[in-house]
């Protein structure tokens, strides 16, 4: 199966290290996605609104994931290549901009480290092959969605919808589950939270969650199958409830302040990716 591939991939330890380093590098790019994608969407929405009103589109700096180059938000200093090495640059700079010495958020190395560790774990868990490649893609998307939702309470369609279709694509040949389970998982994931949303709205008159949560759970169902949906919903609800109560009691956060649900769905999805079968069997034994 591995004949013809570079010999480095034949060694499990080397493969884990390669995936870990790749995770660190992609984690650096994920910081760009987390910071810029919501701003790009906001610019696009403003442009569309101006067109609908017949007004002149707002003029501003052209923004994409590639341009302009990363810079310090405080002074505008352009980040050099040596200042952009995952983890090490932040530590070498002691968490400060080299030009103005303003603090650089610790989130940047946290995202990079999280990506690196999870990618190495995926390599060790799945081994070299299509499953590991799919797991890396799923991990990167879930990390980006988690932090974007924390910041903006948005789960962009530009990530959730391609993620759903990629899950079905990987499962055409049963990479993580069989195709019927993936299709039913996508439908069941969307409809389950859609039903909760409308039930809550009919009873209270309020919206309990966003449509992005439906799409994210549908994507997880497409990747991992309908069998993991009960576990995913249970784990995400428990973690969300604990965190929400903790914020109310410890951080004095008002009960009316919305709490993003996407990060808890993403965390539950990662647990299901690595240990879904074991956790499901344990849950069924308890029942």
Protein Blocks (a to p, Z undefined) as FASTA:
>chain_A
ZZoiafklmpmklmmmmmmmmmmmmmmmmmmmmmmmmmmmmmmmmmmmmmmnopacdddd
dddfkbccdddfklopacdfklmgghklmmmnnopafklopacdfklmmmmmmmmmmmmm
mmmmnopajklmmmmmmmmmmmmmmmmmmmnopacfklmmmmmmmmmmmmmnommbcfkl
mmmmmmmmmmmmmmmmmmmmmmnopafbdfklmmmmmmmmmmnojklmmmmmmmmmmmmm
mmmmmmmmmnopafklccdfklmmmmmmmmmmmmmmmmmmmmmmmZZ
